[in-house]
């Protein structure tokens, strides 16, 4: 994610047709689907935990609905902070830009209905919902949107060639649905069967990638018009398969390869929202204007490494501060409790 944004904002325009830049954007293009997929997984974790302690289905649904609304609210706070960070060149239209957090929040709201069902029902709801969104994406994209409110159009489809940097509900909400299904299964599986689950994850991932690739190369289509890179269901299937492959790979790495102790990757993961927020403001805002569209490929790679190190340092400092604050709170609570008992 960081390298994709850094190269996109700081690389010279005349170098953007070359292989290194194209490769950076191709690899970085998986960041957004994975971000949405993992948001769906955490939503699945939350639904499972809520189902264990809350028997009322309506209350479980409200809890999931609030989670999606919270992310949507954060999305608009992020857009506002981006505008403020662009002073004095503020473009107030950016406030209504449908960024990935906007898509994530609305997709979580749409998928929150899964909380009304039991485990199997949640998985079915998520998979059917994801497949429906992916299949409907080309149809939604080719509707006549003239006269529709621009914000509605941005939330539902790319429209008018404005796809880059935007994340409409169709087809991106499908990744949240697939993540919700995967998270529900991962949360429920017994520990002794986890290895087998990851094996099936890898096999399913390969099957989805090859199936999507096969259908994307067919000379005919059920759709009258479809763009592979914006609204094609086959791209969603391929990326969903890649997400399953990466999930299996991450399990193998953490279970059998990674050593105990501190991990810079886990440190970034624990602060993913803050890292996303801060690095986007630095890369796309006007805080460092001189290097925008001015770096060569080697210098862009160097900037990526520096920015990643800075985000790790920020995350370490933030986690340390949170630990210190929690420690002080525990001490204060213990002292207050002791005084109350003495009295």
GIVENHU-V174744 format. One record per pair of residues at least 6 apart in sequence whose ideal C-beta (glycine too) atoms are under 6 Angstrom apart, sorted by the first residue. I is the first residue (numbers start at 1). J is the second residue. If there is no record, write none. Layout:
BEGIN
i;j
I;J
I;J
END
This chain:
BEGIN
i;j
1;31
2;279
2;307
2;308
3;28
3;304
4;28
4;31
5;283
6;283
6;303
6;304
6;307
7;24
7;300
9;283
9;284
9;292
10;291
10;295
10;300
10;303
11;21
11;295
11;300
12;293
13;293
15;21
20;297
32;100
33;175
33;239
34;243
36;104
36;175
36;176
37;175
37;179
37;243
39;104
39;176
40;176
40;179
40;180
41;179
41;182
41;183
43;108
43;180
44;180
44;183
44;184
45;183
45;187
47;64
47;115
48;187
50;60
50;63
54;60
57;116
60;115
61;112
61;115
61;116
64;112
64;115
65;112
68;105
68;108
68;109
68;112
71;104
71;105
71;108
72;105
75;101
75;102
75;105
78;101
78;277
79;95
82;94
83;90
83;94
85;281
85;285
86;285
86;286
89;286
96;151
98;154
98;155
98;166
98;167
100;167
103;167
103;172
106;169
107;173
107;176
111;176
111;177
111;180
114;122
114;125
114;126
117;125
119;188
122;184
123;181
123;184
126;177
126;180
126;181
127;181
129;177
130;174
130;177
130;178
133;170
133;171
133;173
133;174
134;171
134;174
134;233
134;236
135;233
137;170
137;171
137;231
138;223
138;226
138;231
140;156
140;157
140;170
141;157
141;231
142;225
145;153
145;159
153;159
155;169
156;168
156;169
156;170
157;168
157;170
158;168
158;230
163;230
171;231
171;236
174;236
178;240
189;197
198;248
198;251
201;244
201;247
201;248
202;245
202;248
204;244
205;241
205;244
205;245
208;237
208;240
208;241
209;238
209;241
212;234
212;237
212;238
215;234
216;234
226;232
228;235
264;312
267;315
268;275
268;315
271;315
271;318
275;311
279;311
END
